[in-house]
Amino acid sequence: MKTLLQAGSLLLLLILGACSGKDTFQYQGPRYAPVEQVRTVFQPTQLEDRCRLFAHLLVYLPAGLDGQGIRSAIESEAGRRGADTLLIGQSRQGEKDIGLQFHYYGPDQEYACRERWNGWKFGYEAWGEQGDWVNIGYREWGNREIVFDYPVVMQAAFLRCRD
């Protein structure tokens, strides 16, 4: 019985250790000097050949933010990480309001976006748990008059396009 308990405890520790690994969602990418001006694009085709993608993430935004609040929050985080360009993907209504959070999903190494971009292929489990689609495009981005009364989850990628 004692051996069975020890084996069970070891198994539990292994499972917990595996869960605490890469799924912490903390930023683990390259360290760049902060950037004050961040350019935002909504299509990968708008990126120059020299752009290198260094962070894939899902952004959790609290209910009640307007388009300007969303823009400010995400551009501030991008600039803090050294991104001079921000690629915005799709958005969905969040199932839970967990406040403002940035969940990072790699990549393991930065890469030339125009050469290797494969789309929004990260965070599927979390993405699939969200609600209806939300349109956040050029008309909504930075617009103080458009308020989202529900939490939003948005796909984003941070890039360096400077030489």
Backbone as a chain_set.jsonl record, in Angstrom:
{"seq": "MKTLLQAGSLLLLLILGACSGKDTFQYQGPRYAPVEQVRTVFQPTQLEDRCRLFAHLLVYLPAGLDGQGIRSAIESEAGRRGADTLLIGQSRQGEKDIGLQFHYYGPDQEYACRERWNGWKFGYEAWGEQGDWVNIGYREWGNREIVFDYPVVMQAAFLRCRD", "coords": {"N": [[0.817, -1.195, 0.0], [1.943, 1.231, 0.802], [3.86, 1.599, -1.209], [2.205, 1.946, -3.403], [0.951, 4.359, -2.727], [3.203, 6.049, -2.764], [3.899, 5.843, -5.463], [1.619, 6.963, -6.603], [1.785, 9.564, -5.574], [4.157, 10.407, -6.799], [3.365, 10.321, -9.48], [1.381, 12.317, -9.457], [2.981, 14.575, -8.875], [4.556, 14.638, -11.203], [2.6, 15.162, -13.129], [1.659, 17.683, -12.277], [4.047, 19.112, -12.544], [4.403, 18.984, -15.318], [2.227, 20.489, -16.112], [2.932, 22.984, -15.229], [4.818, 23.942, -16.922], [5.294, 25.132, -20.086], [2.794, 26.275, -20.298], [2.441, 28.531, -18.745], [2.099, 30.986, -19.796], [3.639, 33.237, -19.65], [5.728, 35.889, -20.838], [8.452, 34.908, -22.758], [10.184, 35.541, -24.698], [12.617, 37.197, -26.891], [14.609, 39.921, -25.562], [14.054, 43.199, -26.079], [14.782, 46.684, -26.476], [12.432, 49.039, -25.172], [9.776, 50.436, -27.204], [8.343, 53.405, -28.44], [6.551, 54.18, -30.496], [4.169, 52.264, -32.06], [3.191, 50.51, -34.815], [0.133, 49.413, -36.22], [-1.25, 46.643, -37.883], [-3.628, 44.737, -39.801], [-3.529, 42.63, -41.491], [-1.354, 40.057, -42.577], [-0.166, 40.463, -45.045], [0.36, 43.134, -45.152], [2.789, 43.552, -44.057], [6.289, 44.264, -44.143], [9.039, 42.643, -45.873], [11.237, 42.449, -44.169], [10.269, 42.152, -41.583], [10.244, 40.568, -38.428], [8.739, 38.109, -36.572], [8.139, 37.776, -33.137], [6.496, 37.146, -30.993], [3.592, 35.366, -30.22], [0.27, 35.766, -29.194], [-2.664, 35.658, -27.059], [-4.924, 38.105, -26.163], [-6.586, 39.106, -23.353], [-9.246, 41.065, -22.676], [-10.93, 43.302, -20.494], [-14.483, 43.737, -19.807], [-16.232, 46.692, -20.846], [-14.301, 48.288, -21.993], [-13.404, 50.782, -24.384], [-12.767, 51.327, -27.921], [-10.417, 52.87, -27.992], [-9.277, 52.31, -25.496], [-8.716, 49.591, -25.778], [-6.862, 49.673, -27.892], [-4.805, 51.236, -26.697], [-4.032, 49.611, -24.501], [-3.023, 47.248, -25.728], [-1.091, 48.202, -27.565], [0.631, 49.42, -25.757], [1.659, 47.229, -24.284], [2.905, 45.874, -26.403], [4.858, 47.776, -27.196], [6.339, 47.897, -24.83], [7.521, 45.414, -24.873], [9.185, 45.717, -26.993], [8.232, 45.655, -29.563], [7.792, 47.022, -32.743], [5.836, 46.821, -34.503], [2.517, 45.663, -34.705], [0.484, 42.935, -35.205], [-2.84, 42.299, -35.684], [-5.283, 39.868, -35.098], [-8.225, 37.917, -35.173], [-11.201, 38.475, -33.125], [-13.068, 37.55, -30.226], [-15.999, 37.236, -28.12], [-15.324, 37.143, -24.711], [-15.62, 34.398, -22.498], [-15.341, 34.59, -19.768], [-14.705, 37.303, -17.573], [-11.617, 38.144, -16.979], [-10.088, 40.27, -16.52], [-7.442, 42.456, -17.719], [-5.19, 40.64, -19.507], [-2.271, 39.103, -20.864], [-1.586, 36.408, -22.734], [0.998, 34.483, -23.621], [2.241, 32.525, -26.341], [4.647, 31.604, -27.426], [6.642, 32.267, -30.379], [9.169, 29.597, -30.272], [11.508, 30.542, -31.399], [12.243, 33.69, -32.898], [11.022, 34.665, -36.159], [11.134, 35.235, -39.748], [8.413, 36.846, -40.789], [6.937, 37.108, -43.265], [7.954, 34.987, -44.721], [7.468, 32.665, -43.197], [4.97, 32.711, -41.92], [2.182, 31.073, -40.681], [-0.406, 31.483, -40.026], [-2.939, 31.838, -37.464], [-2.197, 29.784, -35.327], [-2.156, 28.923, -32.6], [-2.896, 28.553, -29.107], [-5.36, 27.177, -29.286], [-7.077, 25.683, -27.569], [-7.894, 27.516, -25.537], [-8.931, 29.51, -27.204], [-11.058, 28.215, -28.444], [-12.878, 28.063, -26.381], [-14.195, 30.44, -26.204], [-16.761, 32.956, -26.855], [-19.13, 34.417, -29.144], [-18.16, 35.878, -32.332], [-16.363, 38.955, -32.621], [-16.231, 42.048, -34.149], [-13.392, 43.769, -34.645], [-11.809, 46.055, -36.21], [-10.354, 48.401, -38.492], [-12.247, 50.477, -38.185], [-13.106, 50.237, -35.552], [-10.775, 50.133, -33.992], [-9.086, 52.046, -31.757], [-11.211, 53.796, -31.485], [-13.044, 55.87, -29.536], [-15.772, 56.003, -29.247], [-16.902, 53.54, -29.548], [-17.871, 51.049, -27.499], [-17.233, 48.107, -25.708], [-19.289, 46.056, -24.083], [-18.782, 43.67, -22.917], [-16.386, 41.115, -22.047], [-13.461, 40.706, -24.129], [-11.572, 38.58, -26.249], [-8.61, 38.57, -27.996], [-6.612, 37.833, -30.854], [-3.128, 38.268, -31.357], [0.065, 39.401, -32.603], [3.482, 40.159, -32.097], [5.969, 42.121, -33.628], [9.255, 42.903, -34.969], [10.275, 45.272, -37.13], [12.195, 46.992, -37.785], [15.451, 47.795, -39.013]], "CA": [[0.0, 0.0, 0.0], [2.837, 2.377, 0.873], [4.457, 1.752, -2.537], [1.155, 2.47, -4.271], [0.817, 5.771, -2.376], [4.389, 6.748, -3.258], [3.791, 5.9, -6.924], [0.56, 7.924, -6.884], [2.321, 10.894, -5.283], [5.116, 10.717, -7.854], [2.589, 10.597, -10.691], [0.764, 13.625, -9.278], [4.035, 15.587, -9.023], [4.915, 14.705, -12.623], [1.502, 15.834, -13.834], [1.7, 19.1, -11.906], [5.24, 19.683, -13.157], [4.144, 19.151, -16.752], [1.255, 21.572, -16.265], [3.521, 24.283, -14.901], [5.847, 24.251, -17.905], [5.106, 26.146, -21.107], [1.469, 26.85, -20.231], [2.355, 29.625, -17.787], [1.703, 32.135, -20.611], [4.52, 34.363, -19.401], [6.585, 36.238, -21.962], [9.76, 34.284, -22.668], [10.862, 35.837, -25.954], [13.821, 38.038, -26.839], [14.518, 41.194, -24.845], [14.354, 44.366, -26.902], [14.538, 47.975, -25.834], [11.06, 49.494, -25.398], [9.485, 51.25, -28.38], [7.229, 54.317, -28.156], [5.593, 54.186, -31.607], [3.843, 50.925, -32.545], [2.303, 50.503, -35.981], [-0.802, 48.294, -36.174], [-1.771, 46.135, -39.147], [-4.643, 43.704, -39.62], [-3.284, 41.566, -42.459], [0.085, 39.777, -42.724], [0.314, 40.986, -46.332], [0.746, 44.526, -44.951], [4.107, 43.562, -43.428], [7.464, 44.273, -45.014], [9.83, 41.414, -45.855], [12.214, 42.443, -43.075], [9.609, 41.989, -40.277], [10.486, 39.313, -37.722], [7.726, 37.878, -35.544], [8.766, 37.212, -31.946], [5.53, 36.782, -29.948], [2.191, 35.03, -30.517], [-0.449, 35.868, -27.937], [-4.078, 35.979, -26.913], [-5.09, 39.224, -25.241], [-7.867, 39.092, -22.646], [-9.62, 42.452, -22.398], [-12.107, 43.345, -19.633], [-15.702, 44.4, -20.273], [-16.314, 48.117, -20.625], [-13.289, 49.062, -22.71], [-13.75, 51.298, -25.712], [-11.742, 51.036, -28.92], [-9.168, 53.526, -27.61], [-8.719, 51.554, -24.372], [-8.158, 48.358, -26.335], [-5.651, 50.041, -28.634], [-3.78, 51.677, -25.751], [-3.555, 48.474, -23.703], [-2.23, 46.308, -26.526], [0.095, 48.889, -28.072], [1.527, 49.634, -24.625], [2.355, 45.958, -24.035], [3.783, 45.617, -27.553], [5.995, 48.683, -27.084], [7.128, 47.484, -23.661], [8.288, 44.224, -25.279], [10.088, 46.09, -28.068], [7.616, 45.492, -30.883], [7.471, 48.263, -33.443], [4.662, 46.512, -35.318], [1.537, 44.8, -34.057], [-0.454, 42.288, -36.125], [-4.071, 41.948, -34.984], [-6.081, 38.821, -35.726], [-9.663, 37.968, -34.914], [-11.622, 38.699, -31.742], [-14.299, 36.875, -29.798], [-16.47, 37.579, -26.787], [-14.744, 36.297, -23.679], [-16.581, 33.684, -21.655], [-15.156, 35.094, -18.403], [-13.963, 38.553, -17.474], [-10.461, 37.904, -16.111], [-9.297, 41.496, -16.533], [-6.471, 42.583, -18.794], [-4.12, 39.656, -19.425], [-1.588, 38.752, -22.095], [-1.155, 35.01, -22.672], [1.985, 34.273, -24.685], [2.332, 31.161, -26.871], [5.86, 31.45, -28.244], [7.293, 31.028, -30.822], [10.435, 29.26, -29.629], [12.491, 31.455, -31.991], [11.63, 34.656, -33.807], [11.153, 34.246, -37.552], [10.725, 36.174, -40.792], [6.969, 36.631, -40.872], [6.455, 36.912, -44.64], [8.41, 33.688, -45.199], [7.049, 31.506, -42.406], [3.678, 32.878, -41.241], [1.236, 29.986, -40.949], [-1.714, 31.836, -39.482], [-3.175, 31.895, -36.019], [-2.203, 28.373, -34.942], [-1.73, 28.798, -31.204], [-3.951, 28.813, -28.123], [-6.639, 26.63, -29.747], [-7.964, 25.28, -26.477], [-8.468, 28.735, -24.956], [-9.689, 30.2, -28.251], [-12.296, 27.465, -28.659], [-13.787, 28.228, -25.243], [-14.763, 31.787, -26.213], [-18.109, 33.122, -27.403], [-19.375, 34.907, -30.497], [-17.149, 36.699, -32.989], [-16.447, 40.395, -32.402], [-15.512, 42.754, -35.196], [-12.506, 44.877, -34.259], [-10.989, 46.374, -37.371], [-9.919, 49.803, -38.569], [-13.294, 51.379, -37.695], [-13.22, 50.109, -34.096], [-9.46, 50.281, -33.367], [-8.804, 53.41, -31.318], [-12.433, 54.6, -31.511], [-13.595, 56.063, -28.181], [-17.234, 55.921, -29.265], [-17.339, 52.14, -29.598], [-17.616, 50.435, -26.203], [-17.543, 46.679, -25.655], [-19.885, 45.816, -22.771], [-18.454, 42.289, -22.56], [-14.949, 40.882, -22.23], [-13.047, 40.345, -25.481], [-10.3, 37.872, -26.401], [-8.097, 38.955, -29.312], [-5.342, 37.276, -31.326], [-2.151, 39.309, -31.694], [1.465, 39.003, -32.772], [4.427, 41.271, -31.976], [7.034, 42.029, -34.621], [10.286, 43.921, -35.137], [10.444, 45.532, -38.554], [13.335, 47.892, -37.932], [16.718, 47.148, -39.401]], "C": [[0.864, 1.262, 0.0], [3.472, 2.654, -0.491], [3.455, 2.35, -3.507], [0.938, 3.972, -4.009], [2.005, 6.581, -2.89], [4.331, 6.907, -4.776], [2.732, 6.92, -7.329], [1.029, 9.352, -6.648], [3.314, 11.328, -6.355], [4.405, 11.077, -9.152], [1.942, 11.978, -10.611], [1.798, 14.748, -9.439], [4.459, 15.737, -10.481], [3.852, 15.441, -13.426], [1.511, 17.322, -13.536], [2.913, 19.793, -12.506], [5.053, 19.919, -14.64], [3.194, 20.308, -16.987], [1.885, 22.935, -16.013], [4.562, 24.727, -15.911], [5.472, 25.398, -18.811], [3.742, 26.842, -21.011], [1.339, 27.959, -19.189], [1.959, 30.927, -18.48], [2.542, 33.374, -20.352], [5.366, 34.638, -20.636], [7.965, 35.64, -21.762], [10.597, 34.565, -23.918], [12.091, 36.702, -25.776], [13.555, 39.355, -26.108], [14.973, 42.315, -25.778], [14.134, 45.619, -26.078], [13.097, 48.395, -26.124], [10.953, 50.436, -26.594], [8.288, 52.133, -28.051], [6.157, 54.298, -29.239], [5.403, 52.759, -32.123], [2.843, 51.062, -33.683], [1.414, 49.265, -35.891], [-1.27, 47.94, -37.576], [-2.746, 44.999, -38.847], [-4.497, 42.54, -40.596], [-1.78, 41.316, -42.559], [0.656, 40.309, -44.03], [0.727, 42.452, -46.233], [2.154, 44.662, -44.368], [5.22, 43.565, -44.475], [8.209, 42.95, -44.879], [10.756, 41.332, -44.652], [11.594, 42.181, -41.695], [9.838, 40.591, -39.706], [9.491, 39.192, -36.571], [8.391, 37.225, -34.334], [7.787, 36.871, -30.825], [4.152, 36.523, -30.55], [1.443, 35.162, -29.189], [-1.957, 36.005, -28.119], [-4.157, 37.067, -25.86], [-6.5, 39.147, -24.666], [-8.151, 40.515, -22.185], [-10.882, 42.484, -21.548], [-13.299, 44.032, -20.296], [-15.612, 45.894, -19.978], [-15.256, 48.945, -21.328], [-13.853, 49.595, -24.022], [-12.595, 50.979, -26.659], [-10.403, 51.667, -28.596], [-8.499, 52.784, -26.46], [-8.072, 50.258, -24.831], [-6.839, 48.658, -27.043], [-4.518, 50.405, -27.677], [-3.175, 50.507, -24.977], [-2.622, 47.578, -24.509], [-0.978, 46.976, -27.08], [1.107, 49.155, -26.961], [2.325, 48.369, -24.318], [3.325, 45.649, -25.169], [5.035, 46.489, -27.462], [6.915, 48.318, -25.933], [8.011, 46.285, -23.993], [9.237, 44.512, -26.441], [9.536, 45.877, -29.463], [7.378, 46.86, -31.507], [6.276, 48.074, -34.362], [3.811, 45.471, -34.601], [0.604, 44.257, -35.127], [-1.65, 41.819, -35.311], [-4.827, 40.897, -35.789], [-7.551, 39.019, -35.429], [-9.939, 38.16, -33.43], [-12.919, 37.961, -31.478], [-14.716, 37.407, -28.435], [-15.848, 36.598, -25.799], [-15.834, 35.64, -22.852], [-16.517, 34.152, -20.208], [-14.392, 36.407, -18.481], [-12.827, 38.329, -16.479], [-9.555, 39.136, -16.066], [-8.364, 41.52, -17.729], [-5.341, 41.584, -18.569], [-3.571, 39.379, -20.815], [-1.059, 37.332, -21.94], [-0.279, 34.724, -23.891], [2.096, 32.796, -25.042], [3.564, 30.984, -27.763], [5.927, 32.529, -29.298], [8.599, 30.778, -30.066], [11.561, 30.164, -30.125], [11.753, 32.445, -32.869], [11.873, 34.201, -35.239], [10.68, 35.333, -38.502], [9.254, 35.89, -41.108], [6.491, 36.339, -42.293], [6.841, 35.539, -45.188], [7.739, 32.522, -44.493], [5.689, 31.623, -41.728], [2.719, 31.775, -41.671], [-0.146, 30.275, -40.394], [-1.756, 31.746, -37.969], [-3.309, 30.483, -35.488], [-1.669, 28.179, -33.526], [-2.928, 29.087, -30.31], [-5.316, 28.262, -28.494], [-7.602, 26.295, -28.611], [-8.661, 26.495, -25.858], [-9.362, 29.448, -25.959], [-11.045, 29.534, -28.455], [-13.316, 27.613, -27.542], [-14.506, 29.573, -25.245], [-16.108, 31.816, -26.935], [-18.13, 33.612, -28.841], [-18.22, 35.762, -31.008], [-17.43, 38.176, -32.731], [-15.635, 41.065, -33.505], [-14.709, 43.9, -34.584], [-11.536, 45.045, -35.417], [-10.625, 47.841, -37.338], [-10.962, 50.771, -37.997], [-13.38, 51.385, -36.168], [-11.916, 50.437, -33.363], [-9.19, 51.749, -33.022], [-10.017, 54.32, -31.236], [-13.044, 54.672, -30.108], [-15.115, 55.886, -28.121], [-17.76, 54.492, -29.307], [-16.89, 51.458, -28.318], [-18.059, 48.98, -26.26], [-18.0, 46.359, -24.232], [-19.605, 44.411, -22.248], [-16.941, 42.118, -22.711], [-14.657, 40.409, -23.655], [-11.72, 39.584, -25.395], [-9.845, 38.099, -27.833], [-6.781, 38.239, -29.61], [-4.41, 38.43, -31.689], [-0.771, 38.677, -31.893], [2.316, 40.266, -32.724], [5.58, 41.041, -32.948], [8.042, 43.167, -34.487], [10.498, 44.064, -36.632], [11.566, 46.525, -38.834], [14.549, 47.105, -38.38], [17.648, 47.038, -38.223]], "O": [[0.568, 2.232, -0.698], [3.608, 3.812, -0.887], [3.818, 3.175, -4.345], [0.763, 4.754, -4.943], [1.824, 7.688, -3.398], [4.667, 7.963, -5.312], [2.923, 7.661, -8.293], [0.71, 10.25, -7.427], [3.314, 12.486, -6.772], [4.793, 12.021, -9.841], [1.952, 12.726, -11.589], [1.513, 15.762, -10.075], [4.695, 16.854, -10.942], [4.171, 16.247, -14.299], [1.383, 18.137, -14.449], [2.817, 20.944, -12.934], [5.493, 20.94, -15.168], [3.343, 21.038, -17.967], [1.408, 23.94, -16.539], [5.138, 25.804, -15.758], [5.344, 26.532, -18.349], [3.564, 27.909, -21.599], [0.223, 28.291, -18.79], [1.528, 31.871, -17.818], [2.18, 34.462, -20.8], [5.684, 33.72, -21.393], [8.585, 35.838, -20.716], [11.602, 33.897, -24.16], [12.555, 36.919, -24.657], [12.421, 39.833, -26.048], [16.127, 42.362, -26.203], [13.386, 45.61, -25.1], [12.59, 48.132, -27.215], [11.904, 51.135, -26.946], [7.322, 51.666, -27.447], [4.969, 54.39, -28.928], [6.357, 52.122, -32.568], [1.779, 51.661, -33.522], [1.885, 48.188, -35.528], [-1.639, 48.815, -38.36], [-2.695, 44.383, -37.782], [-5.257, 41.574, -40.533], [-1.006, 42.27, -42.621], [1.855, 40.58, -44.109], [1.382, 42.964, -47.14], [2.65, 45.776, -44.206], [5.104, 42.956, -45.538], [8.036, 42.225, -43.899], [11.029, 40.235, -44.164], [12.332, 42.003, -40.726], [9.658, 39.581, -40.386], [9.415, 40.066, -35.707], [9.118, 36.242, -34.476], [8.21, 36.35, -29.793], [3.616, 37.348, -31.29], [1.942, 34.709, -28.16], [-2.449, 36.408, -29.173], [-3.54, 36.97, -24.8], [-7.484, 39.127, -25.405], [-7.393, 41.093, -21.405], [-11.83, 41.759, -21.848], [-13.135, 44.813, -21.233], [-14.999, 46.31, -18.995], [-15.297, 50.174, -21.274], [-14.667, 48.946, -24.678], [-11.574, 50.429, -26.246], [-9.359, 51.083, -28.885], [-7.276, 52.643, -26.449], [-7.012, 49.873, -24.337], [-5.833, 47.985, -26.821], [-3.394, 49.929, -27.837], [-1.958, 50.422, -24.817], [-1.555, 47.194, -24.029], [0.095, 46.373, -27.065], [2.314, 49.119, -27.203], [3.538, 48.435, -24.114], [4.448, 45.208, -24.92], [6.15, 45.994, -27.632], [8.136, 48.419, -26.052], [9.114, 46.153, -23.462], [10.012, 43.639, -26.833], [10.283, 45.914, -30.441], [6.824, 47.752, -30.865], [5.761, 49.036, -34.932], [4.319, 44.536, -33.982], [-0.001, 45.026, -35.875], [-1.505, 41.042, -34.367], [-4.988, 41.022, -37.003], [-8.057, 40.141, -35.433], [-9.048, 38.029, -32.591], [-13.749, 37.772, -32.367], [-13.904, 37.956, -27.691], [-15.846, 35.387, -26.02], [-16.852, 36.261, -22.545], [-17.522, 34.115, -19.497], [-13.54, 36.594, -19.35], [-13.053, 38.325, -15.269], [-8.406, 39.06, -15.631], [-8.485, 40.701, -18.64], [-4.621, 41.662, -17.573], [-4.298, 39.414, -21.808], [-0.185, 37.08, -21.111], [-0.746, 34.722, -25.029], [2.052, 31.927, -24.17], [3.499, 30.27, -28.763], [5.335, 33.596, -29.134], [9.072, 31.634, -29.318], [12.464, 30.511, -29.362], [10.761, 32.1, -33.51], [12.807, 33.447, -35.509], [9.928, 36.231, -38.122], [8.908, 34.828, -41.628], [5.712, 35.408, -42.497], [6.13, 34.987, -46.028], [7.467, 31.496, -45.117], [5.29, 30.701, -41.016], [2.475, 31.569, -42.86], [-0.975, 29.369, -40.309], [-0.733, 31.598, -37.301], [-4.421, 30.026, -35.225], [-0.802, 27.333, -33.305], [-3.861, 29.783, -30.712], [-6.334, 28.809, -28.071], [-8.795, 26.59, -28.688], [-9.879, 26.492, -25.678], [-10.434, 29.936, -25.601], [-12.059, 30.213, -28.618], [-14.495, 27.319, -27.737], [-15.343, 29.824, -24.377], [-16.53, 30.831, -27.541], [-17.265, 33.268, -29.647], [-17.419, 36.291, -30.237], [-18.584, 38.593, -32.635], [-14.49, 40.69, -33.76], [-15.271, 44.87, -34.075], [-10.582, 44.283, -35.577], [-10.591, 48.455, -36.271], [-10.598, 51.778, -37.39], [-13.688, 52.411, -35.562], [-11.943, 50.956, -32.247], [-9.082, 52.59, -33.915], [-9.871, 55.507, -30.944], [-13.501, 53.665, -29.566], [-15.671, 55.647, -27.049], [-18.955, 54.27, -29.117], [-15.694, 51.301, -28.071], [-19.123, 48.662, -26.792], [-17.203, 46.387, -23.294], [-20.158, 44.018, -21.221], [-16.294, 42.888, -23.42], [-15.503, 39.79, -24.3], [-10.86, 39.905, -24.575], [-10.598, 37.854, -28.775], [-5.943, 38.064, -28.725], [-4.839, 39.437, -32.253], [-0.491, 37.577, -31.416], [1.924, 41.311, -33.242], [6.098, 39.931, -33.077], [7.732, 44.24, -33.969], [10.855, 43.105, -37.316], [11.845, 46.853, -39.987], [14.651, 45.9, -38.151], [18.758, 46.522, -38.359]]}, "num_chains": 1, "name": "protein.A"}
